[in-house]
Amino acid sequence: MTKVEFTISVHSVNNTIREEAETKAKEAYVMTLLKYGEISSGKASELLGIPRLDVIDLMSKHEISLFDDSMTLEEFQQEVNQAKVKLQGNNL
């Protein structure tokens, strides 16, 4: 497991601004890992604490392709099936 921490010296920053900056930094880090195939969209969802469909929106924002050309047809079909199950669950 990798733990990422960093320190930036700045003058006093109010909590709202600090929290927003930390959230955006975490998002950028996770999206970079996803972009280079180090983690899956499911793992990104877990790390960011958001639904996978929101990860897809973030991928678009960060210009990350939804399609992984290193993925086998079988792996791609599994992703499609998982998405179908999730959509069916949301329609209940």
Disulfide bonds with the S-S distance in Angstrom:
none
